[in-house]
Amino acid sequence: MRLRPSLACLLALLLAAPALPAAAADPPPTAYRLEPRKVPDLPEGKAAMVRGQAGEKPHRFFLEHLHMMVPVVVTLRPLTRDARLDLAIGKYPWEPPVRQGRTEQGQQVSFRFRTEGEFQVAVSSPDPGTPYKLLVWVGDEIKPDLKPVVVPASQYQGDAGGGNALWWGLAAAGLLVLAGGWVVFQRRRKRA
């Protein structure tokens, strides 16, 4: 089999070229799964508590398997009065945060929300070694008391035609207005 000269040259160049080093991609940040548990001091829901020391590289956490009928509260509290901590909450990993807050002058920052699926939390500080406490509370499922939309005819307790009479009266009045308008239109037309 004969190779064309240009193809043979290209193949020779590729074989002779030194192997390119693989691009050193930054590994994705490590995120820790939060597992809320029943806490004796909290009468409702479950909580996950974390104590750490934040720096410029954020501490990342995530919580999964949530749905819209479960309330969530995320609270970040500094352990020193002059500490500055940043809290970021995002819906999807490594994307811009949906909510952000900062602790200042010893005040905590807290967010309340509901979400579907999972969410991520990132805690950071411009000062390395800043101590903090993070509390993620997941409430009990809210179960609204909903009445069924469809009921058997034997249980129907609607009005006995009272609502229908109103609609029939409005329809008759509308027809009278239309008929009157038609008569006026016909008379003006005959005059012209």
C-alpha positions in Angstrom: 0.0 0.0 0.0 1.4 3.4 -1.0 0.8 6.5 1.1 0.7 9.9 -0.5 3.8 12.0 0.2 1.8 14.7 2.2 0.1 12.1 4.3 3.4 10.3 5.0 5.1 13.6 6.0 2.2 14.4 8.4 2.4 11.0 10.0 6.2 11.2 10.4 5.8 14.7 12.1 3.2 13.4 14.5 5.3 10.4 15.5 8.4 12.5 15.9 6.8 15.3 17.9 7.4 15.1 21.6 4.4 14.3 23.7 2.6 17.4 25.0 2.2 17.5 28.7 -1.4 17.1 29.9 -2.9 20.4 31.1 -2.9 20.4 34.8 -6.5 21.0 35.6 -7.5 22.1 39.1 -9.3 19.3 40.8 -12.9 20.1 41.8 -13.2 21.5 45.3 -14.0 19.0 48.0 -17.5 19.3 49.3 -18.8 17.4 52.4 -22.2 15.9 52.6 -24.3 17.2 55.5 -26.5 14.6 57.2 -29.1 16.2 59.5 -30.0 14.3 62.6 -32.5 14.7 65.4 -31.3 17.1 68.0 -32.7 16.9 71.5 -32.8 20.7 71.9 -34.9 21.2 68.8 -38.5 20.1 69.1 -39.0 19.9 65.3 -36.9 18.9 62.3 -33.3 17.7 62.1 -30.0 19.6 62.1 -26.5 19.3 60.9 -23.9 21.3 62.8 -20.3 22.1 61.7 -17.6 23.8 63.6 -14.5 24.9 61.7 -11.9 27.5 60.9 -12.4 29.3 57.6 -9.8 30.8 55.3 -9.7 32.1 51.8 -10.3 28.7 50.3 -14.0 28.1 51.1 -15.2 25.1 53.1 -17.9 23.5 51.0 -20.9 21.5 52.1 -24.0 20.1 50.4 -27.4 18.6 51.3 -29.4 16.4 49.0 -32.8 14.8 48.6 -34.9 17.8 49.6 -38.3 18.8 48.2 -40.5 22.0 48.3 -42.5 21.0 51.3 -39.5 21.0 53.6 -38.3 24.3 55.1 -34.6 24.9 55.4 -32.6 27.4 57.5 -28.8 27.9 57.1 -27.2 30.0 59.8 -23.5 31.0 60.0 -22.2 32.3 63.4 -18.7 33.7 64.0 -17.1 32.6 67.3 -15.1 35.9 67.7 -16.6 39.4 67.7 -14.4 40.9 65.0 -14.5 38.0 62.6 -15.6 38.4 59.0 -17.1 35.4 57.4 -18.7 35.0 54.0 -21.6 32.6 53.4 -22.6 31.6 49.9 -25.6 29.3 49.0 -25.8 27.9 45.6 -28.2 25.6 43.8 -25.7 23.8 41.5 -22.1 22.9 42.3 -19.4 25.5 41.4 -21.8 28.0 39.8 -22.5 31.5 41.0 -24.3 31.6 44.4 -28.0 32.3 44.6 -27.7 33.9 48.0 -24.8 35.5 49.8 -24.2 37.0 53.2 -21.5 38.3 55.5 -21.1 38.2 59.3 -19.9 41.5 60.7 -19.4 42.8 64.3 -20.3 39.4 65.8 -23.7 39.2 64.1 -24.7 35.9 62.5 -26.1 35.6 59.0 -29.1 33.3 58.2 -31.2 32.3 55.2 -34.5 30.6 55.1 -35.8 28.9 52.0 -37.2 25.8 50.3 -35.7 24.0 47.4 -36.0 20.9 45.3 -33.1 18.4 45.1 -29.9 19.7 46.6 -28.1 22.9 47.5 -24.5 23.8 48.4 -23.0 26.0 51.1 -19.6 27.7 51.1 -18.0 29.3 54.1 -14.9 31.5 53.7 -13.0 34.3 55.3 -10.3 36.8 54.2 -8.5 36.0 57.5 -7.1 32.5 57.7 -8.1 30.5 60.8 -11.4 32.4 61.5 -13.5 30.1 63.8 -17.2 29.6 62.9 -20.2 27.5 63.6 -22.6 26.5 60.8 -26.1 25.2 61.5 -28.3 23.7 58.7 -31.8 23.0 60.0 -34.2 20.9 57.9 -37.8 21.1 59.1 -40.4 18.4 59.1 -42.4 18.0 55.9 -45.3 20.5 55.7 -48.5 18.5 54.9 -51.3 21.0 54.1 -54.9 19.9 54.8 -56.4 19.9 51.3 -60.0 19.0 50.5 -60.5 16.8 47.6 -61.4 18.5 44.3 -63.7 15.7 43.1 -66.5 14.5 45.4 -69.2 11.9 44.9 -72.6 13.4 43.9 -74.1 12.0 47.2 -71.7 14.2 49.2 -72.1 17.4 47.1 -73.4 20.3 49.2 -73.5 23.0 46.6 -76.4 25.5 46.2 -79.6 24.3 44.7 -79.4 26.3 41.5 -79.0 29.7 43.2 -75.7 30.4 41.4 -77.2 29.2 38.0 -80.1 31.7 38.3 -77.7 34.6 38.6 -75.9 33.5 35.4 -79.2 33.0 33.5 -80.3 36.5 34.6 -77.1 38.0 33.4 -77.4 36.2 30.1 -81.0 37.4 29.6 -80.0 41.0 30.4 -77.2 40.8 27.9 -79.5 39.6 25.2 -81.9 42.4 25.9 -79.1 45.0 25.6 -78.0 43.4 22.3 -81.6 43.3 21.0 -82.1 47.0 22.0 -78.9 48.0 20.3 -79.9 46.1 17.1 -83.3 48.0 17.0 -81.6 51.4 17.4 -79.2 50.5 14.7 -81.9 49.4 12.3 -83.9 52.7 12.9 -80.9 54.9 12.3 -80.1 52.9 9.1 -83.7 53.5 7.8 -83.5 57.2 8.4 -80.2 57.6 6.5 
